[in-house]
Amino acid sequence: MLRRNGARGCTAERLATEFDVSVRTVKRDLAALENSGAPIWSRPGPGGGYGWTTGRSLPPVSLSPAQAVALLAAVSAAPDAPYSDLASAAVQKIVDVLDPLTRAKADELAHRVWVNAPPSRSRAVRSALEAAMAEQRVVRIRYTSREGTTTTRDVEPVLFASTNGQWHLVGWCRLRDAMRWFTLSRIEQASTTTIACDGHTIDEVGTPPANARPVHGRSD
């Protein structure tokens, strides 16, 4: 966003509104970026704000060995999480560009973290669900309920949710004409259709548990 605003810059208040965080959080994050070497300028007073120095780029990623291993452990322990394959590939890209000393320390520490992850479900099913969610298209699933009833349904994906150690697809079920939770392990087949979703929102799912939060990485 700073790059997009060019020489005009952008106020902390506008950034806070754009990213739905507090002004305090914006100023804290901008200070952290500046301390890491990012070419950010600031101008106080009326008409002031923050901006990105033209022609400069972000500094290279820098992680500690423990941070690198934390990423490796997280993706290894959750093979059934949505987009887990992409997460593993992304983490490997980060590890590959670490400086040799940090990478060697991370490799040594990684040997001290063991993960007994369950085998992953069908890649075809997961791929269809992930594509349908990302592209907001209707997904056709073959689903067996807890009672053993099997049905084929067209579902408009709204969100993925992890509760009590299980992942669920939450979406508008066109068969029942209502919002439903589908346990991923009970979805036997899935295929992404060419039908666009009608625009059902997260608000229709209901109030999330007190400790539930999106995986956007922000603590605020």
N, CA and C of each residue as an Amber inpcrd file, in Angstrom:
protein
   660
   0.8410000  -1.2010000   0.0000000   0.0000000   0.0000000   0.0000000
   0.8790000   1.2550000   0.0000000   1.9880000   1.2300000   0.7140000
   2.9030000   2.3710000   0.7090000   3.4700000   2.5920000  -0.6830000
   3.8430000   1.5130000  -1.3640000   4.3350000   1.6440000  -2.7350000
   3.2610000   2.2520000  -3.6360000   2.0320000   1.8030000  -3.4670000
   0.9410000   2.2310000  -4.3310000   0.6670000   3.7210000  -4.1850000
   0.8660000   4.2650000  -2.9890000   0.6070000   5.6790000  -2.7640000
   1.7540000   6.5750000  -3.1880000   2.9080000   5.9800000  -3.5090000
   4.0270000   6.7390000  -4.0520000   4.4820000   7.8720000  -3.1590000
   4.7980000   9.0080000  -3.7810000   5.3660000  10.1410000  -3.0540000
   4.3630000  10.8040000  -2.1240000   3.0730000  10.5590000  -2.3430000
   2.0560000  11.1770000  -1.4860000   2.0900000  10.6210000  -0.0710000
   2.4870000   9.3750000   0.0530000   2.4870000   8.7420000   1.3600000
   1.0870000   8.3640000   1.8080000   0.9850000   7.9540000   3.0620000
  -0.2920000   7.4570000   3.5900000  -0.2900000   7.6440000   5.1020000
  -1.3990000   8.0790000   5.6540000  -1.4660000   8.2920000   7.0930000
  -1.6300000   6.9680000   7.8410000  -1.2440000   6.9750000   9.0970000
  -1.4070000   5.7810000   9.9310000  -2.8830000   5.4440000  10.0930000
  -3.7280000   6.4870000  10.1600000  -5.1670000   6.2570000  10.3100000
  -5.7410000   5.5250000   9.1000000  -5.2880000   5.9180000   7.9000000
  -5.7910000   5.2570000   6.6910000  -5.3130000   3.8100000   6.6230000
  -4.0680000   3.5820000   6.9970000  -3.5540000   2.2150000   7.0330000
  -4.3300000   1.3640000   8.0330000  -4.6350000   1.9460000   9.1810000
  -5.3830000   1.2110000  10.2070000  -6.7670000   0.8170000   9.6950000
  -7.4140000   1.7380000   8.9840000  -8.7320000   1.4340000   8.4320000
  -8.6480000   0.3580000   7.3610000  -7.6370000   0.4540000   6.5090000
  -7.4690000  -0.4970000   5.4120000  -7.2740000  -1.9190000   5.9120000
  -6.4910000  -2.0760000   6.9800000  -6.1520000  -3.4130000   7.4610000
  -6.9120000  -3.8070000   8.7170000  -7.8700000  -2.9650000   9.1350000
  -8.7450000  -3.2790000  10.2590000  -7.9580000  -3.5730000  11.5350000
  -6.9970000  -2.6990000  11.8210000  -6.2280000  -2.7980000  13.0660000
  -6.1870000  -1.4150000  13.7010000  -5.5780000  -1.3190000  14.8690000
  -5.4910000  -0.0330000  15.5470000  -4.3330000   0.7970000  14.9810000
  -4.4070000   2.1070000  15.1910000  -3.3110000   2.9970000  14.7830000
  -2.0300000   2.6110000  15.5120000  -2.1710000   2.2200000  16.7630000
  -0.9960000   1.7850000  17.5370000  -0.3010000   0.6030000  16.8650000
  -1.1100000  -0.3570000  16.3890000  -0.5410000  -1.5250000  15.7120000
   0.1750000  -1.1110000  14.4380000  -0.4230000  -0.1990000  13.6770000
   0.2000000   0.2780000  12.4420000   1.5590000   0.9070000  12.7380000
   1.5990000   1.7950000  13.7190000   2.8660000   2.4770000  14.0390000
   3.9140000   1.4950000  14.5520000   3.4680000   0.5060000  15.3200000
   4.4050000  -0.5200000  15.8110000   4.9940000  -1.3120000  14.6560000
   4.1240000  -1.7260000  13.7130000   4.5960000  -2.5320000  12.5810000
   5.4780000  -1.7260000  11.6400000   5.1470000  -0.4570000  11.4340000
   5.9840000   0.3870000  10.5840000   7.3630000   0.5940000  11.2190000
   7.3710000   0.7540000  12.5380000   8.6560000   0.9040000  13.2320000
   9.4870000  -0.3660000  13.1140000   8.8380000  -1.5270000  13.2190000
   9.5490000  -2.7950000  13.0800000  10.1180000  -2.9470000  11.6700000
   9.3400000  -2.5560000  10.6600000   9.8310000  -2.6240000   9.2850000
  11.0280000  -1.7030000   9.0840000  10.9150000  -0.4920000   9.6220000
  12.0050000   0.4700000   9.4650000  13.2710000  -0.0200000  10.1640000
  13.1150000  -0.6000000  11.3440000  14.2680000  -1.1290000  12.0800000
  14.9120000  -2.3140000  11.3720000  14.1240000  -3.0320000  10.5620000
  14.6720000  -4.1750000   9.8360000  15.3810000  -3.7570000   8.5550000
  15.3420000  -2.4520000   8.2460000  16.0350000  -1.9710000   7.0590000
  15.1480000  -1.5720000   5.9120000  13.8280000  -1.6660000   6.0960000
  12.9090000  -1.2790000   5.0260000  12.9980000   0.2310000   4.7960000
  12.9900000   0.6800000   3.5370000  13.1710000   2.1090000   3.2110000
  11.8970000   2.9250000   3.4050000  11.4630000   3.0740000   4.6410000
  10.2420000   3.8110000   4.9520000  10.5960000   5.2160000   5.4270000
   9.8850000   6.2190000   4.9010000  10.0550000   7.5780000   5.4080000
   8.7880000   8.0050000   6.1530000   8.9470000   8.9460000   7.0700000
   7.7980000   9.4730000   7.8040000   7.8730000  10.9850000   7.8190000
   6.7010000  11.6320000   7.8040000   6.6330000  13.0900000   7.7890000
   5.5680000  13.5150000   8.7910000   5.9350000  14.2150000   9.8590000
   4.9650000  14.6070000  10.8800000   4.1170000  15.7970000  10.4400000
   3.0560000  16.0470000  11.2080000   2.2420000  17.2230000  10.9910000
   1.1430000  17.0420000   9.9660000   0.3420000  18.1020000   9.7490000
  -0.7450000  18.0550000   8.7540000  -0.2150000  17.7100000   7.3670000
  -0.8940000  16.7940000   6.7120000  -0.4460000  16.3870000   5.3790000
   0.6860000  15.3870000   5.4110000   1.0870000  14.9810000   6.6120000
   2.1890000  14.0390000   6.7350000   1.7130000  12.6010000   6.6470000
   2.5850000  11.7040000   7.0170000   2.2530000  10.2830000   6.9690000
   3.4870000   9.4490000   6.7690000   3.3070000   8.2960000   6.1400000
   4.3950000   7.3620000   5.8960000   4.4520000   7.0390000   4.4130000
   5.6550000   6.7330000   3.9340000   5.8050000   6.3890000   2.5300000
   6.9680000   5.4470000   2.3050000   7.0740000   4.9890000   1.0620000
   8.1160000   4.0470000   0.6530000   9.0770000   4.7500000  -0.2820000
  10.3510000   4.6900000   0.0100000  11.3470000   5.3520000  -0.8230000
  11.3640000   4.7470000  -2.2170000  11.1850000   5.5670000  -3.2290000
  11.1010000   5.1050000  -4.6120000  12.3630000   4.3560000  -5.0270000
  12.1400000   3.2290000  -5.7020000  13.2680000   2.4700000  -6.2330000
  13.8840000   1.4920000  -5.2670000  13.3890000   1.4420000  -4.0410000
  13.9380000   0.5180000  -3.0560000  13.0400000  -0.6980000  -2.9300000
  13.5850000  -1.8140000  -2.4490000  12.8240000  -3.0510000  -2.2930000
  12.9320000  -3.5450000  -0.8630000  12.1380000  -4.5590000  -0.5570000
  12.1870000  -5.1340000   0.7870000  13.5060000  -5.8300000   1.0450000
  14.0170000  -5.7900000   2.2780000  15.2280000  -6.5340000   2.5900000
  14.9530000  -8.0280000   2.5770000  15.9920000  -8.8740000   2.4680000
  15.7680000 -10.3210000   2.4520000  15.1900000 -10.8170000   3.7660000
  14.4770000 -11.9670000   3.6830000  13.8760000 -12.5600000   4.8760000
  14.9740000 -13.0190000   5.8310000  14.7780000 -12.7260000   7.1130000
  15.7480000 -13.1440000   8.1150000  15.0080000 -13.8090000   9.2630000
  15.3100000 -15.0910000   9.4990000  14.6840000 -15.8370000  10.5840000
  15.7640000 -16.3900000  11.4970000  15.3980000 -16.5940000  12.7560000
  16.2880000 -17.3030000  13.6680000  16.1140000 -18.8000000  13.4260000
  17.0610000 -19.6260000  13.8700000  16.8820000 -21.0810000  13.7290000
  15.5810000 -21.5750000  14.3640000  15.2300000 -21.0370000  15.5300000
  14.0030000 -21.4670000  16.2070000  12.7680000 -21.0820000  15.3990000
  12.7680000 -19.8920000  14.7880000  11.6300000 -19.4800000  13.9630000
  11.4740000 -20.3960000  12.7550000  12.5810000 -20.7520000  12.1300000
  12.5350000 -21.6440000  10.9700000  11.9740000 -23.0090000  11.3620000
  12.4290000 -23.5370000  12.4830000  11.9510000 -24.8440000  12.9390000
  10.4880000 -24.7710000  13.3550000  10.0760000 -23.6360000  13.9130000
   8.6620000 -23.4720000  14.2800000   7.7700000 -23.5930000  13.0400000
   8.1880000 -23.0050000  11.9370000   7.4220000 -23.1030000  10.6930000
   7.3990000 -24.5460000  10.1880000   8.5560000 -25.1990000  10.2160000
   8.6350000 -26.5860000   9.7650000   7.7470000 -27.4940000  10.6090000
   7.7700000 -27.2900000  11.9290000   6.9630000 -28.1220000  12.8230000
   5.4720000 -27.8950000  12.5980000   5.0970000 -26.6460000  12.3860000
   3.6810000 -26.3280000  12.2100000   3.1020000 -27.0040000  10.9730000
   3.8110000 -26.9350000   9.8560000   3.2620000 -27.5380000   8.6340000
   3.3630000 -29.0590000   8.6770000   4.3680000 -29.5920000   9.3460000
   4.5130000 -31.0420000   9.4320000   3.4280000 -31.6660000  10.3080000
   3.0020000 -30.9290000  11.3330000   2.0140000 -31.4640000  12.2800000
   0.5840000 -31.3220000  11.7770000   0.3920000 -30.6390000  10.6590000
  -0.9770000 -30.4080000  10.1740000  -1.1040000 -30.7570000   8.6980000
  -0.8690000 -32.0270000   8.3280000  -0.9420000 -32.3930000   6.9070000
  -2.3400000 -32.3120000   6.3230000  -3.3730000 -32.3290000   7.1790000
  -4.7480000 -32.2510000   6.6870000  -5.2760000 -30.8230000   6.6410000
  -4.4710000 -29.8570000   7.0480000  -4.9240000 -28.4680000   7.0120000
  -5.0770000 -28.0000000   5.5640000  -6.0260000 -27.1200000   5.2960000
  -6.1570000 -26.5850000   3.9390000  -4.8590000 -25.9310000   3.4710000
  -4.5150000 -26.1740000   2.2330000  -3.3330000 -25.5890000   1.6010000
  -2.0250000 -26.0160000   2.2760000  -2.0220000 -27.1660000   2.9460000
  -0.8190000 -27.5980000   3.6570000   0.3320000 -27.8910000   2.7070000
   0.0340000 -28.4270000   1.5250000   1.1000000 -28.6770000   0.5610000
   1.7740000 -27.3770000   0.1270000   0.9490000 -26.3530000  -0.1100000
   1.4970000 -25.0560000  -0.4880000   2.2970000 -24.4550000   0.6640000
   1.8150000 -24.6700000   1.8920000   2.5370000 -24.1590000   3.0560000
   3.9070000 -24.8120000   3.1740000   3.9720000 -26.1330000   2.9620000
   5.2470000 -26.8450000   3.0400000   6.2200000 -26.3200000   1.9900000
   5.7130000 -26.1070000   0.7710000   6.5700000 -25.5970000  -0.2950000
   7.0610000 -24.1890000   0.0250000   6.1860000 -23.3530000   0.5960000
   6.5730000 -21.9870000   0.9340000   7.6300000 -21.9610000   2.0330000
   7.4440000 -22.8180000   3.0460000   8.4290000 -22.8690000   4.1340000
   9.7800000 -23.3350000   3.6040000   9.7660000 -24.3130000   2.7060000
  11.0210000 -24.7990000   2.1550000  11.7490000 -23.7090000   1.3810000
  10.9930000 -22.8520000   0.6750000  11.6070000 -21.7320000  -0.0380000
  12.3030000 -20.7870000   0.9430000  11.6460000 -20.5460000   2.0820000
  12.2410000 -19.6720000   3.0960000  13.5100000 -20.2860000   3.6540000
  13.4530000 -21.5850000   3.9810000  14.6190000 -22.2640000   4.5510000
  15.7810000 -22.2590000   3.5590000  15.4610000 -22.4190000   2.2810000
  16.5120000 -22.4920000   1.2570000  17.3220000 -21.1980000   1.1280000
  16.7240000 -20.0500000   1.5000000  17.4410000 -18.7850000   1.3400000
  18.0380000 -18.2680000   2.6430000  17.9660000 -19.0560000   3.7130000
  18.6200000 -18.6550000   4.9530000  20.1360000 -18.6850000   4.7730000
  20.8170000 -17.8630000   5.5610000  22.2750000 -17.8990000   5.4850000
  22.7670000 -19.2610000   5.9870000  23.9140000 -19.7270000   5.5100000
  24.3840000 -21.0860000   5.8170000  24.4520000 -21.4090000   7.3100000
  24.9030000 -20.4600000   8.1290000  25.0340000 -20.7230000   9.5600000
  23.6570000 -20.9240000  10.1970000  22.6930000 -20.0450000   9.8630000
  21.3460000 -20.1660000  10.4090000  20.6990000 -21.4660000   9.9560000
  20.9030000 -21.8120000   8.6940000  20.3000000 -23.0370000   8.1760000
  20.8870000 -24.2670000   8.8700000  22.1910000 -24.2650000   9.1150000
  22.8150000 -25.3990000   9.7900000  22.2690000 -25.5520000  11.2060000
  22.1020000 -24.4400000  11.9170000  21.5540000 -24.4940000  13.2640000
  20.0920000 -24.9540000  13.2420000  19.3360000 -24.4950000  12.2270000
  17.9410000 -24.9100000  12.1080000  17.8500000 -26.4050000  11.8280000
  18.7300000 -26.9260000  10.9660000  18.7310000 -28.3580000  10.6630000
  19.0140000 -29.1770000  11.9140000  19.9670000 -28.7050000  12.7270000
  20.3100000 -29.4350000  13.9570000  19.1390000 -29.4250000  14.9350000
  18.4870000 -28.2560000  15.0660000  17.3500000 -28.1450000  15.9830000
  16.1580000 -28.9570000  15.4770000  15.9610000 -28.9960000  14.1610000
  14.8270000 -29.7260000  13.5880000  14.8830000 -31.2110000  13.9260000
  16.0840000 -31.7670000  14.0760000  16.2180000 -33.1780000  14.4350000
  15.7400000 -33.4540000  15.8660000  15.5680000 -32.3950000  16.6440000
  15.1120000 -32.5490000  18.0220000  13.6040000 -32.3330000  18.1600000
  12.9070000 -32.1960000  17.0400000  11.4520000 -32.0230000  17.0570000
  10.8330000 -33.1430000  16.2330000  10.0980000 -34.0350000  16.8810000
   9.4690000 -35.1740000  16.2080000   7.9710000 -34.9280000  16.0730000
   7.4380000 -35.3540000  14.9610000   6.0040000 -35.1910000  14.6920000
   5.4260000 -36.5310000  14.2680000   4.3710000 -36.9610000  14.9470000
   3.6610000 -38.1730000  14.5690000   2.3220000 -37.7540000  13.9760000
   2.3630000 -37.3070000  12.7170000   1.1660000 -36.7850000  12.0740000
   0.3680000 -37.9120000  11.4280000  -0.9530000 -37.8150000  11.4640000
  -1.7800000 -38.8410000  10.8060000  -1.5980000 -38.7670000   9.2970000
  -1.8530000 -39.8730000   8.5860000  -1.7300000 -39.8330000   7.1290000
  -2.7390000 -38.8690000   6.5350000  -2.3200000 -38.1890000   5.4870000
  -3.1740000 -37.1960000   4.8640000  -4.3260000 -37.8480000   4.1100000
  -5.4600000 -37.1370000   4.0320000  -6.5980000 -37.6060000   3.2660000
  -6.3140000 -37.4780000   1.7750000  -7.2640000 -37.9060000   0.9560000
  -7.1250000 -37.8770000  -0.4890000  -6.6980000 -36.5040000  -0.9830000
  -5.6130000 -36.4800000  -1.7660000  -5.1350000 -35.2240000  -2.3240000
  -6.1490000 -34.6460000  -3.2990000  -6.8470000 -35.5150000  -4.0430000
  -7.8340000 -35.0510000  -5.0150000  -8.9750000 -34.3090000  -4.3300000
  -9.4460000 -34.8530000  -3.1930000 -10.5270000 -34.2060000  -2.4580000
 -10.0600000 -32.8560000  -1.9380000  -8.9010000 -32.8330000  -1.3190000
  -8.3910000 -31.5840000  -0.7640000  -8.1720000 -30.5400000  -1.8450000
  -7.6330000 -30.9410000  -2.9770000  -7.3860000 -29.9980000  -4.0640000
  -8.6770000 -29.3670000  -4.5540000  -9.7260000 -30.1800000  -4.6810000
 -11.0170000 -29.6570000  -5.1440000 -11.5890000 -28.6640000  -4.1410000
 -11.5170000 -28.9850000  -2.8570000 -12.0500000 -28.0980000  -1.8290000
 -11.2560000 -26.7960000  -1.7680000  -9.9330000 -26.8970000  -1.8390000
  -9.0850000 -25.7050000  -1.7890000  -9.3390000 -24.7880000  -2.9750000
  -9.4690000 -25.3810000  -4.1740000  -9.7230000 -24.5810000  -5.3660000
 -11.0910000 -23.9030000  -5.2930000 -12.0890000 -24.6440000  -4.8340000
 -13.4360000 -24.0770000  -4.7280000 -13.4630000 -22.9080000  -3.7550000
 -12.7480000 -23.0340000  -2.6300000 -12.7130000 -21.9560000  -1.6480000
 -11.9920000 -20.7360000  -2.2160000 -10.8310000 -20.9470000  -2.8090000
 -10.0310000 -19.8300000  -3.3160000 -10.7270000 -19.0990000  -4.4530000
 -11.4140000 -19.8450000  -5.3160000 -12.0540000 -19.2530000  -6.4920000
 -13.5220000 -18.9460000  -6.2680000 -14.0440000 -19.3080000  -5.0760000
 -15.4480000 -19.0950000  -4.7130000 -16.3830000 -19.6700000  -5.7760000
 -16.2050000 -20.9800000  -5.9780000 -17.0810000 -21.7310000  -6.8740000
 -17.7400000 -22.8720000  -6.1010000 -18.8940000 -23.2940000  -6.5720000
 -19.6220000 -24.3830000  -5.9310000 -18.8290000 -25.6780000  -6.0570000
 -18.7750000 -26.4430000  -4.9530000 -18.0940000 -27.7330000  -4.9700000
 -19.1350000 -28.8330000  -4.7570000 -19.0350000 -29.8900000  -5.5390000
 -19.9540000 -31.0320000  -5.4160000 -19.2670000 -32.1120000  -4.5970000
 -19.8670000 -32.5090000  -3.4930000 -19.2280000 -33.4700000  -2.5950000
 -20.1110000 -34.6960000  -2.3820000 -19.4640000 -35.8170000  -2.1520000
 -20.1360000 -37.0380000  -1.6970000 -19.7890000 -37.1680000  -0.2290000
 -20.8070000 -37.0820000   0.6340000 -20.5820000 -36.9400000   2.0690000
 -21.3470000 -38.0070000   2.8530000 -20.6360000 -38.6240000   3.8070000
 -21.2600000 -39.6040000   4.6980000 -21.3650000 -39.0100000   6.0970000
 -22.5710000 -38.8940000   6.6010000 -22.8040000 -38.2930000   7.9110000
 -22.3450000 -39.2240000   9.0250000 -22.3650000 -38.7290000  10.2500000
 -21.9880000 -39.5230000  11.4090000 -22.9200000 -40.7180000  11.5750000
 -24.1690000 -40.5710000  11.1200000 -25.1470000 -41.6630000  11.2200000
 -24.9890000 -42.6930000  10.1070000 -24.1050000 -42.4160000   9.1270000
 -23.8690000 -43.3750000   8.0600000 -24.6440000 -43.1100000   6.7870000
 -25.3870000 -42.0080000   6.7150000 -26.1460000 -41.6650000   5.5080000
 -25.2360000 -40.9580000   4.5100000 -25.2380000 -41.4340000   3.2660000
 -24.3950000 -40.8430000   2.2280000 -25.2520000 -40.0500000   1.2430000
 -24.8450000 -38.8150000   0.9820000 -25.5710000 -37.9540000   0.0480000
 -24.5750000 -37.2330000  -0.8470000 -25.0590000 -36.7700000  -1.9970000
 -24.2790000 -35.9130000  -2.8810000 -24.8700000 -34.5150000  -2.8040000
 -24.0200000 -33.5420000  -2.5370000 -24.5110000 -32.1820000  -2.3000000
 -23.6740000 -31.1680000  -3.0680000 -24.3010000 -30.0700000  -3.4590000
 -23.5940000 -28.9100000  -3.9960000 -23.4620000 -27.8990000  -2.8650000
 -22.2270000 -27.4860000  -2.5950000 -21.9540000 -26.6260000  -1.4480000
 -21.2130000 -25.3760000  -1.9050000 -21.6360000 -24.2290000  -1.3860000
 -20.9250000 -22.9780000  -1.6190000 -19.9550000 -22.7720000  -0.4500000
 -18.6560000 -22.9300000  -0.6530000 -17.7000000 -22.8560000   0.4590000
 -17.6020000 -21.4460000   1.0320000 -17.6520000 -21.3580000   2.3510000
 -17.5520000 -20.0740000   3.0430000 -16.2610000 -19.9820000   3.8430000
 -15.9180000 -21.0500000   4.5760000 -14.6620000 -21.0390000   5.3320000
 -14.2580000 -22.4570000   5.7070000 -12.9750000 -22.6140000   6.0300000
 -12.4540000 -23.8260000   6.6500000 -12.3220000 -23.5480000   8.1450000
 -12.6400000 -24.5180000   8.9660000 -12.5450000 -24.3260000  10.4140000
 -11.9820000 -25.5790000  11.0700000 -11.0980000 -25.3830000  12.0300000
 -10.5320000 -26.4890000  12.7900000 -11.0900000 -26.4410000  14.2020000
 -11.7840000 -27.5170000  14.6100000 -12.3220000 -27.6150000  15.9660000
 -12.0830000 -29.0150000  16.5040000 -11.6240000 -29.0780000  17.7510000
 -11.4040000 -30.3690000  18.4210000 -10.5390000 -31.3130000  17.5910000
  -9.5260000 -30.7440000  16.9370000  -8.5780000 -31.5600000  16.1990000
  -9.0480000 -32.0200000  14.8350000 -10.2100000 -31.5560000  14.3780000
 -10.7140000 -31.9430000  13.0630000 -10.9940000 -30.7170000  12.2100000
 -10.7160000 -30.8660000  10.9000000 -10.9910000 -29.7870000   9.9680000
 -12.3770000 -29.9610000   9.3650000 -13.0390000 -28.8320000   9.1330000
 -14.3850000 -28.8320000   8.5690000 -14.4760000 -27.8450000   7.4050000
 -15.3170000 -28.1730000   6.4510000 -15.7220000 -27.2330000   5.4260000
 -17.0650000 -26.6620000   5.8630000 -17.1330000 -25.3480000   5.9960000
 -18.3840000 -24.6930000   6.3580000 -18.8920000 -23.9770000   5.1150000
 -20.1290000 -24.2820000   4.7230000 -20.6450000 -23.6700000   3.5080000
 -22.1520000 -23.7800000   3.3980000 -22.6820000 -23.1010000   2.3830000
 -24.1130000 -23.1120000   2.1360000 -24.4620000 -24.3600000   1.3360000
 -25.2280000 -25.2510000   1.9570000 -25.6210000 -26.4960000   1.3190000
 -26.8760000 -26.2480000   0.4810000 -26.7580000 -26.4390000  -0.8180000
 -27.9030000 -26.2030000  -1.6900000 -28.9590000 -27.3070000  -1.5620000
 -28.5630000 -28.4610000  -1.0570000 -29.5350000 -29.5340000  -0.8320000
 -30.4460000 -29.1970000   0.3320000 -29.8690000 -28.6940000   1.4210000
 -30.6400000 -28.3690000   2.6280000 -31.0560000 -26.8980000   2.6820000
 -30.5170000 -26.0830000   1.7620000 -30.8160000 -24.6560000   1.7320000
 -30.4960000 -24.0050000   3.0760000 -29.3010000 -24.3280000   3.5750000
 -28.8890000 -23.8210000   4.8870000 -27.3740000 -23.9400000   5.0200000
 -26.8290000 -23.2190000   6.0110000 -25.3960000 -23.3120000   6.2920000
 -25.1320000 -24.6190000   7.0290000 -24.1040000 -25.3490000   6.6140000
 -23.7720000 -26.6330000   7.2190000 -22.2690000 -26.7780000   7.4250000
 -21.8970000 -27.5920000   8.4210000 -20.5010000 -27.9420000   8.6990000
 -20.2700000 -29.3680000   8.2010000 -19.2630000 -29.5630000   7.3570000
 -18.9250000 -30.8820000   6.8290000 -17.5180000 -31.2620000   7.2990000
 -17.4100000 -32.3590000   8.0480000 -16.1100000 -32.8420000   8.4910000
 -15.3240000 -33.3340000   7.2770000 -14.1110000 -32.8080000   7.1000000
 -13.3480000 -33.1410000   5.8930000 -13.1000000 -34.6370000   5.7570000
 -12.8840000 -35.3230000   6.8690000 -12.5980000 -36.7570000   6.8020000
 -13.7990000 -37.5730000   6.3340000 -14.9950000 -36.9800000   6.3230000
 -16.2020000 -37.6780000   5.8710000 -16.5720000 -37.3530000   4.4220000
 -15.7830000 -36.4830000   3.7950000 -16.0110000 -36.1610000   2.3870000
 -15.2600000 -37.1840000   1.5430000 -15.9850000 -38.0390000   0.8600000
 -15.3810000 -39.1460000   0.1100000 -14.9480000 -38.7270000  -1.2930000
 -15.6850000 -37.8220000  -1.8970000 -15.3550000 -37.3240000  -3.2250000
 -15.6740000 -35.8330000  -3.2740000 -14.9510000 -35.1090000  -4.1160000
 -15.2170000 -33.6770000  -4.2790000 -14.7530000 -33.2430000  -5.6590000
 -15.5450000 -32.4000000  -6.2840000 -15.1580000 -31.8480000  -7.5860000
 -15.6060000 -30.4010000  -7.6610000 -14.7400000 -29.5430000  -8.1500000
 -15.0480000 -28.1260000  -8.2810000 -15.8500000 -27.9010000  -9.5560000
 -16.9780000 -27.2210000  -9.4450000 -17.8080000 -26.9380000 -10.6080000
 -17.4250000 -25.5800000 -11.1990000 -18.0960000 -25.2090000 -12.2810000
 -17.8760000 -23.8930000 -12.8960000 -18.8900000 -22.8680000 -12.4000000
 -19.7160000 -23.2700000 -11.4280000 -20.7870000 -22.4030000 -10.9230000
 -20.2390000 -21.4550000  -9.8590000 -20.4620000 -20.1700000 -10.0330000
 -20.0030000 -19.1900000  -9.0520000 -20.8990000 -19.2110000  -7.8180000
 -20.3060000 -18.9480000  -6.6660000 -21.0780000 -18.8740000  -5.4200000
 -21.9770000 -17.6430000  -5.4380000 -23.0340000 -17.6920000  -4.6350000
 -24.0050000 -16.5960000  -4.5920000 -23.6260000 -15.4800000  -3.6370000
 -22.5120000 -15.6320000  -2.9310000 -22.0560000 -14.5480000  -2.0630000
 -22.4060000 -14.6870000  -0.6080000 -22.6290000 -15.9150000  -0.1330000
 -22.8640000 -16.1070000   1.3040000 -21.6070000 -15.7070000   2.0800000
 -21.7920000 -15.0590000   3.2110000 -20.6780000 -14.4720000   3.9440000
 -20.3750000 -15.2180000   5.2340000 -19.2230000 -14.8980000   5.8000000
 -18.8050000 -15.4980000   7.0690000 -19.7800000 -15.1490000   8.1850000
 -20.3930000 -13.9640000   8.1220000 -21.3440000 -13.5530000   9.1630000
 -22.5140000 -14.5240000   9.2720000 -22.8610000 -15.2020000   8.1740000
 -23.9840000 -16.1340000   8.1970000 -23.6550000 -17.4270000   8.9470000
 -22.3830000 -17.6740000   9.1650000 -21.9920000 -18.9000000   9.8760000
 -22.3900000 -18.8230000  11.3400000 -22.3960000 -17.6100000  11.8880000
 -22.7300000 -17.4370000  13.2950000 -21.5430000 -16.9220000  14.0770000
 -21.6950000 -16.8160000  15.3670000 -20.6380000 -16.2970000  16.2330000
 -19.5800000 -17.3630000  16.4730000 -18.3120000 -17.0690000  16.1720000
 -17.2680000 -18.0700000  16.4000000 -16.9680000 -18.2280000  17.8810000
 -16.3390000 -19.3340000  18.2810000 -15.9220000 -19.4800000  19.6790000
 -15.0060000 -18.3360000  20.0960000 -14.9330000 -18.0960000  21.3850000
 -14.1620000 -16.9540000  21.8900000 -12.6930000 -17.0210000  21.4980000
 -12.1470000 -18.2370000  21.3600000 -10.7230000 -18.3780000  21.0480000
 -10.4740000 -18.6130000  19.5610000 -11.5010000 -18.4820000  18.7320000
 -11.3270000 -18.6850000  17.2890000 -10.8390000 -17.3940000  16.6410000
  -9.9970000 -17.5450000  15.6260000  -9.4880000 -16.3580000  14.9400000
  -9.0380000 -16.7640000  13.5320000  -9.0840000 -15.8090000  12.5890000
  -8.5550000 -16.0950000  11.2520000  -7.0530000 -16.2830000  11.2970000
  -6.4950000 -16.9400000  10.2890000  -5.0610000 -17.2110000  10.2820000
  -4.3020000 -16.1140000   9.5360000  -4.6270000 -14.8410000   9.8390000
  -3.9580000 -13.7570000   9.1340000  -2.6220000 -13.3910000   9.7570000
  -2.2870000 -13.9970000  10.8950000  -0.9730000 -13.7770000  11.4730000
  -0.8800000 -12.5870000  12.4010000  -1.9540000 -11.7710000  12.5060000
  -1.8990000 -10.6200000  13.3940000  -2.4540000 -11.0120000  14.7540000
  -1.8970000 -10.4540000  15.7960000  -2.3500000 -10.7610000  17.1460000
  -3.4530000  -9.8320000  17.5950000  -3.6360000  -8.6800000  16.9150000
  -4.6570000  -7.7120000  17.3190000  -5.9790000  -8.0230000  16.6220000
